[in-house]
Amino acid sequence: MRDGDVVEVGDLAVRVVATPGHTFTHLSYVLLADGRPAGVFSGGSLLYGAVGRPDLLGPRHTHTLARRQYASVRRLAGRLPDQTVVYPTHGFGSYCAVGAGGADTSTVGRERVANAALTQDEEGFVAGLLAGLTEWPAYYTRMAALNAAGPPPPDLSPLRPATPAELRRRLAAGEWVVDLRTRTAFAAGHLRGTVNVGLDGSFATQVGWLVPGNTPVTLLAPTPAELAEAQRELVRIGIDRPAAASAGTPREWAGGGELSRFALATFADLAAVRAHRPVLVVDVRQRDEWAAARLADAVHVPLHLLAARRADLPGGEIWVHCASGYRAAIAASMLVVAGRQVVAVDDDFDRAAAAGLPVAYDSAPRHATR
């Protein structure tokens, strides 16, 4: 499809409009009713003040794409009437966009007063966009080539079952064996060496971010249905065929061997413990979350850097937290694999100050050192 093409989609007519934002070939799709614009699918470029990331092609293209996005949003808004409905092309919270809000739709008229590209001059827009960029999942690099080549037909047939002996071999070889259960179930008992990435959170994003490319992945879950759900999620990020899987219980996966476990706690529990003895607190949230608010004496190690830096953490007991407990459990499972004594804070960070913990703002992160 090219800029200006009109495509019939069922009873709808769709006009393609080139809008460089994420990449040089990013497109918006305008829905036509009786030949007039009625709606537009526009992702992060024209939705509730959100903007598409200009850094996904690397630093060489970042500034150019930021400026092209500014021009393309203005071009698109200039061609559409105020009542045109704006729809998202990916979910809110996606790492593809910066500053996305939480509503389902907008209008071009609303964007004229909310979108930075339509309310600022070009230099102000570019400076603000670049300043707000955060880390993005590592699998995005692999996805560019996969998307360009075209994905193969998905194979969602049941995965090959893994025996306890095979699971032990894969763990010994340094492969990733991922337990899909909730953090509460995983903390209570799990196969030693496995990592918890629950299906009840950002499963595919975290697996794609944490597992090195070409590393075999084996899935564990209570039921075949959960394994099938995980397969569907992983296909969407280019992990087309996990190496093996097993539906069952931790004791079945361990083959009668000893299970590992770790404690879950709240921020109030952390405050109570620190009143009696020092513990190392590790914050695994992203850089922008840390900058907004953080425990004053916590060590900052974003989750996607933990595998490389966990050996740098000082000895002793570790309490690890994130914003809600999901990423803290992933981190805790990785630290247990490394032989550390760990407690995962399964609590909302907004409750930390009320629990009596010191919360700090607006200073540079303090990273772990040997």
Summary of the structure (lengths in Angstrom):
residues: 370
radius of gyration: 23.1
end to end distance: 53.9
largest distance: 71.8
contacts: 1177
relative contact order: 0.09
helix: 36%
strand: 21%
